Amino acid sequence: MIFTFVLGALAGFATPYMEPHVRAAMEQVALAKIPISETEFDLLTLVLLLLVAAVLTGGGSSLALLAGALLGVFGKRIVALAKGENRE
């Protein structure tokens, strides 16, 4: 279960870094005609990364996977809040 949690956290953390690659791949495949917003691309990237993580764990605990993703997505903000930094 901890492995699943860590994979979820990595998926959440990697989302902004992988989004340009997913965007490029999707534009080559089918999205030249389908308008998609920035938020939707971020969500698409996160879901694809979580799907890969779920396959790697054999469909393990979805709760651990999603909790890890939540930590990964908001981890930087949580750490900044703990340090007392204002990040906007």
MDAnalysis code that builds the backbone (N, CA, C; Angstrom):
import MDAnalysis as mda
import numpy as np

u = mda.Universe.empty(264, n_residues=88, atom_resindex=np.repeat(np.arange(88), 3), trajectory=True)
u.add_TopologyAttr("name", ["N", "CA", "C"] * 88)
u.add_TopologyAttr("resid", np.arange(1, 89))
u.add_TopologyAttr("resname", ["MET", "ILE", "PHE", "THR", "PHE", "VAL", "LEU", "GLY", "ALA", "LEU", "ALA", "GLY", "PHE", "ALA", "THR", "PRO", "TYR", "MET", "GLU", "PRO", "HIS", "VAL", "ARG", "ALA", "ALA", "MET", "GLU", "GLN", "VAL", "ALA", "LEU", "ALA", "LYS", "ILE", "PRO", "ILE", "SER", "GLU", "THR", "GLU", "PHE", "ASP", "LEU", "LEU", "THR", "LEU", "VAL", "LEU", "LEU", "LEU", "LEU", "VAL", "ALA", "ALA", "VAL", "LEU", "THR", "GLY", "GLY", "GLY", "SER", "SER", "LEU", "ALA", "LEU", "LEU", "ALA", "GLY", "ALA", "LEU", "LEU", "GLY", "VAL", "PHE", "GLY", "LYS", "ARG", "ILE", "VAL", "ALA", "LEU", "ALA", "LYS", "GLY", "GLU", "ASN", "ARG", "GLU"])
u.atoms.positions = np.array([
    [0.817, -1.188, 0.000],
    [0.000, 0.000, 0.000],
    [0.860, 1.251, 0.000],
    [2.003, 1.221, 0.672],
    [2.878, 2.389, 0.688],
    [3.455, 2.634, -0.701],
    [3.740, 1.548, -1.433],
    [4.242, 1.681, -2.805],
    [3.203, 2.381, -3.679],
    [1.951, 2.025, -3.497],
    [0.861, 2.652, -4.249],
    [0.754, 4.127, -3.899],
    [0.879, 4.446, -2.620],
    [0.835, 5.838, -2.160],
    [1.972, 6.637, -2.790],
    [3.166, 6.082, -2.790],
    [4.333, 6.773, -3.353],
    [4.156, 6.974, -4.863],
    [3.651, 5.973, -5.563],
    [3.398, 6.129, -6.999],
    [2.361, 7.222, -7.267],
    [1.348, 7.296, -6.430],
    [0.353, 8.357, -6.571],
    [0.962, 9.725, -6.347],
    [1.820, 9.832, -5.332],
    [2.492, 11.104, -5.062],
    [3.402, 11.490, -6.221],
    [4.114, 10.528, -6.771],
    [4.972, 10.812, -7.924],
    [4.153, 11.245, -9.134],
    [3.012, 10.617, -9.338],
    [2.136, 11.003, -10.450],
    [1.649, 12.439, -10.277],
    [1.238, 12.779, -9.076],
    [0.775, 14.146, -8.821],
    [1.890, 15.162, -8.979],
    [3.083, 14.824, -8.507],
    [4.219, 15.735, -8.589],
    [4.694, 15.895, -10.038],
    [4.635, 14.827, -10.821],
    [5.144, 14.850, -12.188],
    [4.176, 15.477, -13.186],
    [2.956, 15.711, -12.798],
    [1.945, 16.214, -13.725],
    [2.378, 17.478, -14.467],
    [2.853, 18.537, -13.780],
    [3.217, 19.741, -14.541],
    [4.416, 19.534, -15.463],
    [5.262, 18.572, -15.142],
    [6.438, 18.312, -15.973],
    [6.105, 17.453, -17.187],
    [5.120, 16.597, -17.046],
    [4.735, 15.696, -18.134],
    [3.682, 16.302, -19.066],
    [2.997, 17.338, -18.620],
    [1.902, 17.924, -19.395],
    [2.327, 18.368, -20.798],
    [3.479, 19.022, -20.977],
    [3.859, 19.405, -22.347],
    [4.052, 18.197, -23.269],
    [4.552, 17.098, -22.726],
    [4.751, 15.894, -23.528],
    [3.412, 15.262, -23.917],
    [2.482, 15.233, -22.965],
    [1.147, 14.694, -23.255],
    [0.446, 15.572, -24.279],
    [0.582, 16.878, -24.132],
    [-0.037, 17.812, -25.074],
    [0.500, 17.576, -26.487],
    [1.813, 17.459, -26.612],
    [2.411, 17.245, -27.936],
    [1.934, 15.930, -28.551],
    [1.895, 14.891, -27.742],
    [1.451, 13.594, -28.255],
    [-0.010, 13.634, -28.673],
    [-0.846, 14.256, -27.863],
    [-2.272, 14.304, -28.170],
    [-2.549, 15.182, -29.389],
    [-1.786, 16.258, -29.567],
    [-1.984, 17.113, -30.732],
    [-1.621, 16.367, -32.008],
    [-0.626, 15.506, -31.941],
    [-0.250, 14.729, -33.117],
    [-1.306, 13.673, -33.441],
    [-1.968, 13.171, -32.407],
    [-2.926, 12.090, -32.617],
    [-4.279, 12.622, -33.091],
    [-4.914, 13.485, -32.268],
    [-6.300, 13.824, -32.622],
    [-6.763, 15.203, -32.207],
    [-6.005, 15.935, -31.458],
    [-6.556, 17.151, -30.877],
    [-6.364, 18.400, -31.717],
    [-5.907, 18.252, -32.935],
    [-5.746, 19.426, -33.783],
    [-7.098, 20.102, -34.015],
    [-8.164, 19.335, -33.951],
    [-9.497, 19.876, -34.215],
    [-10.342, 20.025, -32.954],
    [-9.869, 19.506, -31.828],
    [-10.655, 19.525, -30.594],
    [-10.013, 20.503, -29.612],
    [-10.678, 21.617, -29.297],
    [-10.096, 22.566, -28.352],
    [-10.156, 22.026, -26.916],
    [-9.023, 22.078, -26.224],
    [-8.950, 21.627, -24.833],
    [-8.242, 22.702, -24.025],
    [-8.807, 23.048, -22.873],
    [-8.231, 24.102, -22.038],
    [-7.020, 23.589, -21.265],
    [-6.274, 24.525, -20.664],
    [-5.087, 24.183, -19.868],
    [-5.442, 23.259, -18.706],
    [-6.528, 23.562, -18.026],
    [-6.943, 22.758, -16.884],
    [-7.282, 21.335, -17.306],
    [-7.917, 21.204, -18.440],
    [-8.260, 19.875, -18.930],
    [-7.009, 19.074, -19.296],
    [-5.997, 19.731, -19.847],
    [-4.754, 19.032, -20.153],
    [-4.054, 18.592, -18.879],
    [-4.062, 19.435, -17.852],
    [-3.474, 19.045, -16.566],
    [-4.199, 17.829, -15.999],
    [-5.511, 17.846, -16.050],
    [-6.310, 16.726, -15.547],
    [-6.062, 15.466, -16.371],
    [-6.014, 15.609, -17.683],
    [-5.739, 14.474, -18.557],
    [-4.383, 13.860, -18.228],
    [-3.380, 14.697, -18.022],
    [-2.047, 14.217, -17.691],
    [-2.054, 13.480, -16.360],
    [-2.700, 14.046, -15.343],
    [-2.769, 13.396, -14.039],
    [-3.471, 12.049, -14.125],
    [-4.578, 11.996, -14.847],
    [-5.324, 10.747, -14.970],
    [-4.493, 9.684, -15.694],
    [-3.784, 10.079, -16.744],
    [-2.927, 9.123, -17.447],
    [-1.812, 8.602, -16.546],
    [-1.198, 9.481, -15.765],
    [-0.148, 9.049, -14.843],
    [-0.703, 8.134, -13.755],
    [-1.903, 8.427, -13.262],
    [-2.524, 7.561, -12.265],
    [-2.892, 6.203, -12.867],
    [-3.293, 6.200, -14.114],
    [-3.584, 4.945, -14.792],
    [-2.327, 4.085, -14.897],
    [-1.212, 4.689, -15.249],
    [0.057, 3.955, -15.307],
    [0.419, 3.421, -13.930],
    [0.256, 4.248, -12.896],
    [0.561, 3.810, -11.529],
    [-0.342, 2.654, -11.110],
    [-1.623, 2.708, -11.472],
    [-2.549, 1.629, -11.124],
    [-2.158, 0.331, -11.826],
    [-1.718, 0.422, -13.060],
    [-1.287, -0.767, -13.792],
    [-0.032, -1.349, -13.140],
    [0.892, -0.481, -12.736],
    [2.130, -0.952, -12.105],
    [1.882, -1.659, -10.775],
    [0.852, -1.239, -10.059],
    [0.564, -1.853, -8.761],
    [-0.442, -2.984, -8.862],
    [-0.890, -3.268, -10.057],
    [-1.863, -4.340, -10.230],
    [-3.237, -3.972, -9.718],
    [-3.566, -2.689, -9.748],
    [-4.883, -2.257, -9.281],
    [-4.997, -2.293, -7.773],
    [-3.907, -1.972, -7.096],
    [-3.871, -1.986, -5.630],
    [-4.878, -1.042, -5.009],
    [-4.560, -0.520, -3.890],
    [-5.471, 0.333, -3.141],
    [-5.684, 1.672, -3.847],
    [-6.879, 1.892, -4.324],
    [-7.178, 3.152, -5.001],
    [-7.146, 4.319, -4.023],
    [-7.484, 4.072, -2.768],
    [-7.440, 5.132, -1.766],
    [-6.007, 5.616, -1.568],
    [-5.076, 4.704, -1.465],
    [-3.671, 5.094, -1.300],
    [-3.168, 5.820, -2.539],
    [-3.571, 5.370, -3.711],
    [-3.148, 5.999, -4.954],
    [-3.662, 7.429, -5.039],
    [-4.927, 7.627, -4.726],
    [-5.504, 8.970, -4.790],
    [-4.976, 9.888, -3.689],
    [-4.762, 9.346, -2.493],
    [-4.188, 10.157, -1.412],
    [-2.772, 10.590, -1.775],
    [-2.005, 9.698, -2.372],
    [-0.666, 10.051, -2.815],
    [-0.700, 11.104, -3.907],
    [-1.637, 10.989, -4.840],
    [-1.771, 11.982, -5.910],
    [-2.125, 13.347, -5.335],
    [-3.009, 13.363, -4.367],
    [-3.373, 14.619, -3.712],
    [-2.161, 15.264, -3.066],
    [-1.377, 14.459, -2.382],
    [-0.157, 14.978, -1.764],
    [0.813, 15.460, -2.830],
    [0.942, 14.732, -3.919],
    [1.855, 15.127, -4.981],
    [1.454, 16.421, -5.656],
    [0.158, 16.597, -5.899],
    [-0.318, 17.803, -6.570],
    [-0.178, 19.033, -5.676],
    [-0.532, 18.886, -4.400],
    [-0.525, 20.029, -3.495],
    [0.674, 20.046, -2.554],
    [1.624, 19.149, -2.752],
    [2.768, 19.033, -1.850],
    [3.567, 20.309, -1.697],
    [3.845, 20.988, -2.807],
    [4.625, 22.230, -2.738],
    [3.895, 23.290, -1.930],
    [2.597, 23.375, -2.109],
    [1.813, 24.370, -1.368],
    [1.738, 24.022, 0.119],
    [1.623, 22.732, 0.426],
    [1.563, 22.298, 1.822],
    [2.875, 22.607, 2.528],
    [4.002, 22.341, 1.867],
    [5.312, 22.627, 2.458],
    [5.497, 24.134, 2.642],
    [5.080, 24.929, 1.645],
    [5.201, 26.385, 1.765],
    [4.346, 26.903, 2.911],
    [3.167, 26.340, 3.091],
    [2.293, 26.752, 4.190],
    [2.928, 26.397, 5.533],
    [3.521, 25.210, 5.620],
    [4.174, 24.789, 6.861],
    [5.355, 25.680, 7.206],
    [6.039, 26.179, 6.182],
    [7.189, 27.062, 6.401],
    [6.771, 28.506, 6.640],
    [5.510, 28.796, 6.429],
    [5.010, 30.151, 6.638],
    [5.224, 31.067, 5.443],
    [5.509, 30.493, 4.295],
    [5.709, 31.285, 3.082],
    [4.377, 31.508, 2.413],
    [4.204, 32.685, 1.841],
    [3.004, 32.961, 1.046],
    [3.322, 32.699, -0.397],
    [2.639, 31.708, -0.975],
    [2.821, 31.405, -2.392],
    [1.486, 31.591, -3.081],
    [1.504, 32.363, -4.131],
    [0.274, 32.592, -4.889],
    [0.470, 32.259, -6.320],
])
